[in-house]
Amino acid sequence: KQEVTQIPAALSVPEGENLVLNCSFTDSAIYNLQWFRQDPGKGLTSLLLIQSSQREQTSGRLNASLDKSSGRSTLYIAASQPGDSATYLCAVPNSGNTPLVFGKGTRLSVIA
Amino acid sequence: DVKVTQSSRYLVKRTGEKVFLECVQDMDHENMFWYRQDPGLGLRLIYFSYDVKMKEKGDIPEGYSVSREKKERFSLILESASTNQTSMYLCASSPAQGDTEAFFGQGTRLTVV
């Protein structure tokens, strides 16, 4: 069964810093990998989806990379802002293309 | 924009009540999912469905059932609510083929007293 680990569990940075969030998964035969953002008490917002054939995806200040062979993904956030403060979760399908298995997330605080 | 709508943001129910959590998606997605989220445990899969009238057990189905009579609607049922079912419940949907990006609802915070 797929297992997903996210490190660190929490991170606090000053505004303007570039930062990297890490995600690792145990079964490299994944269909895709998805990064989500969750604000306190809210649902999950999809940030980026990387297909297994892709190495990275970009959306604005966010860049996600995928290294299937090593079972790792990173989410890079450039020029962090206080509005980026949230929990970031990565998820991969348990088998085939569904359902998703989640890491426990990285709680990010960006200090003004 | 894809929209997944959960019927309630907050619910308070009594122990032993039968509770219905409703989820509707507007993008004609085949797949729908129910998760619960608890501090320290993360998101855990309760049930999922690949098609109308189909359902599959997830990792923690005990005490729950589901109904999918229409493609756009996936209901989670707590047959007899217990305090250990106090949690955040999250519904999601995704297409079956191609770009299988999953989208989530806003969550339902259920408290069982």
Chai-1 contact restraints between the chains, C-beta under 6 A:
chainA,res_idxA,chainB,res_idxB,connection_type,confidence,min_distance_angstrom,max_distance_angstrom,comment,restraint_id
A,G43,B,L90,contact,1.0,0.0,6.0,A-B,restraint_1
A,G43,B,F104,contact,1.0,0.0,6.0,A-B,restraint_2
A,G43,B,G105,contact,1.0,0.0,6.0,A-B,restraint_3
A,G43,B,Q106,contact,1.0,0.0,6.0,A-B,restraint_4
A,G43,B,G107,contact,1.0,0.0,6.0,A-B,restraint_5
A,L44,B,F104,contact,1.0,0.0,6.0,A-B,restraint_6
A,S46,B,E101,contact,1.0,0.0,6.0,A-B,restraint_7
A,L49,B,E101,contact,1.0,0.0,6.0,A-B,restraint_8
A,N97,B,T100,contact,1.0,0.0,6.0,A-B,restraint_9
A,T98,B,N31,contact,1.0,0.0,6.0,A-B,restraint_10
A,P99,B,F33,contact,1.0,0.0,6.0,A-B,restraint_11
A,P99,B,L45,contact,1.0,0.0,6.0,A-B,restraint_12
A,P99,B,F48,contact,1.0,0.0,6.0,A-B,restraint_13
A,L100,B,A102,contact,1.0,0.0,6.0,A-B,restraint_14
A,F102,B,G42,contact,1.0,0.0,6.0,A-B,restraint_15
A,F102,B,L43,contact,1.0,0.0,6.0,A-B,restraint_16
A,K104,B,G42,contact,1.0,0.0,6.0,A-B,restraint_17
